[in-house]
């Protein structure tokens, strides 16, 4: 993601990549459907001040926990990320 650019594709690809890596096709289908449904909301929310950096930081926390094989930390990081994004979306929209 480049500074000043929305990063919609990159933001959408992260959960899809995790689902793909899990080899769980039902989860991948759900994530893909959600990505399509949330595309417009994501586009608007990514323009909120600080949203890109928060999203990237959340993705990095999730990825670090997954790389360490720490399921509990990955779940906590994902929950935190989703809560942060929900707050931004509610404020923006």
Secondary structure as the mmCIF struct_conf table of DSSP 4:
data_model
#
loop_
_struct_conf.conf_type_id
_struct_conf.id
_struct_conf.beg_label_comp_id
_struct_conf.beg_label_asym_id
_struct_conf.beg_label_seq_id
_struct_conf.end_label_comp_id
_struct_conf.end_label_asym_id
_struct_conf.end_label_seq_id
TURN_TY1_P TURN_TY1_P1 UNK A 3 UNK A 4
BEND BEND1 UNK A 5 UNK A 5
HELX_RH_AL_P HELX_RH_AL_P1 UNK A 8 UNK A 21
TURN_TY1_P TURN_TY1_P2 UNK A 22 UNK A 23
HELX_RH_AL_P HELX_RH_AL_P2 UNK A 25 UNK A 45
TURN_TY1_P TURN_TY1_P3 UNK A 46 UNK A 47
BEND BEND2 UNK A 48 UNK A 48
TURN_TY1_P TURN_TY1_P4 UNK A 49 UNK A 50
HELX_RH_AL_P HELX_RH_AL_P3 UNK A 51 UNK A 67
TURN_TY1_P TURN_TY1_P5 UNK A 68 UNK A 69
HELX_RH_AL_P HELX_RH_AL_P4 UNK A 71 UNK A 92
#
